[in-house]
Every structure is written in structure tokens, then in C-alpha cells.
Amino acid sequence: MSLMISIRAAQDGWSVQGDTFENRMMFRSGADAETAARALARRYSDAGKPTEIVVYLRDGSVAGRYVSAPQPRAEREIGER
């Protein structure tokens, strides 16, 4: 099962919310929110957890989805050395 991260418009910018944290992160721009979401997904991937990012437009429709596949165990172990 993939971890979910969503990027949504907020009153004063954009928010990033995820399965693994309670409080949402706020950003002034959608680009900054997307950068933060991708960095989180990369960390989860490096830990072997698949992650899906869903980006929503201001009207609530889905703008895009990104999937970050988990790194194979051998590659993670090489990176830890």
C-alpha cells in the first residue's frame, strides 16, 4: 500500500498533507509545495516505501499524480555504506 501525499490550494497559499504526519505544511507557492512533497516522497522511497503524490487544482480537480517507487533493498544498502 502506498503512502499518500496531497497538495491542495489553501486560503493563503498551498498545503502539503500526508499519511505520516498530522499537521499540514503550508507554502506560498504551488511550486514550493510540490518541491517539498517530492522531497518527502524521495525519502520514503529511499526507506523502501512506495508513495503517491496527488496535486489538486484550486477547483478541487486532480491536476496530476506522481508515484515514487521504493528503492530496491540492494540499492538502499549500498547507499547506507
C-alpha positions as CSV (number, residue, x, y, z in Angstrom):
1,M,0.0,0.0,0.0
2,S,1.4,3.4,-1.0
3,L,1.7,6.3,1.4
4,M,-0.3,9.3,0.2
5,I,0.8,12.9,0.0
6,S,-1.6,15.6,-1.3
7,I,-1.0,19.1,-2.5
8,R,-4.1,21.4,-2.2
9,A,-4.9,25.1,-2.5
10,A,-5.3,26.8,0.8
11,Q,-6.6,30.2,1.7
12,D,-3.1,31.8,1.8
13,G,-1.2,29.5,-0.5
14,W,-0.8,25.7,-0.8
15,S,-0.8,22.9,1.7
16,V,1.0,19.5,1.7
17,Q,-0.7,16.8,3.8
18,G,0.3,13.2,4.2
19,D,-0.4,9.9,5.9
20,T,2.6,10.1,8.1
21,F,2.1,13.5,9.7
22,E,-0.8,15.2,11.4
23,N,-0.2,18.9,10.7
24,R,-0.2,20.1,7.1
25,M,2.7,22.1,5.8
26,M,1.9,25.5,4.3
27,F,3.7,27.2,1.3
28,R,3.1,30.4,-0.5
29,S,3.5,28.9,-3.9
30,G,2.4,25.6,-5.5
31,A,5.9,25.1,-6.8
32,D,7.3,25.2,-3.3
33,A,4.6,22.8,-2.1
34,E,5.4,20.4,-4.9
35,T,9.2,20.5,-4.2
36,A,8.5,19.7,-0.6
37,A,6.1,16.8,-1.5
38,R,8.6,15.3,-3.9
39,A,11.4,15.5,-1.3
40,L,9.2,13.7,1.2
41,A,8.3,11.0,-1.4
42,R,12.0,10.6,-2.2
43,R,12.8,10.0,1.5
44,Y,10.0,7.4,1.8
45,S,11.2,5.8,-1.4
46,D,14.8,5.6,-0.1
47,A,13.3,3.9,3.0
48,G,11.6,1.3,0.8
49,K,8.0,2.8,0.9
50,P,6.1,3.5,-2.2
51,T,4.5,6.9,-2.2
52,E,1.9,8.6,-4.3
53,I,1.6,12.4,-4.6
54,V,-1.7,13.9,-5.8
55,V,-1.9,17.5,-6.9
56,Y,-5.3,19.2,-6.8
57,L,-6.2,22.4,-8.6
58,R,-7.9,25.3,-6.8
59,D,-11.3,24.0,-8.1
60,G,-10.6,20.6,-6.5
61,S,-10.0,18.6,-9.7
62,V,-6.9,16.5,-9.9
63,A,-4.1,18.2,-11.8
64,G,-1.7,15.3,-11.7
65,R,-0.3,12.2,-9.9
66,Y,3.2,11.2,-9.2
67,V,4.4,7.8,-8.0
68,S,7.7,7.4,-6.2
69,A,8.6,3.7,-6.3
70,P,10.6,2.2,-3.5
71,Q,14.3,1.7,-4.0
72,P,15.3,-2.0,-4.2
73,R,16.8,-3.3,-1.0
74,A,20.3,-3.8,-2.5
75,E,20.4,-0.2,-3.7
76,R,19.4,1.1,-0.2
77,E,22.1,-1.0,1.4
78,I,24.7,0.3,-1.0
79,G,23.7,3.9,-0.2
80,E,24.0,3.2,3.6
81,R,27.7,2.2,3.3
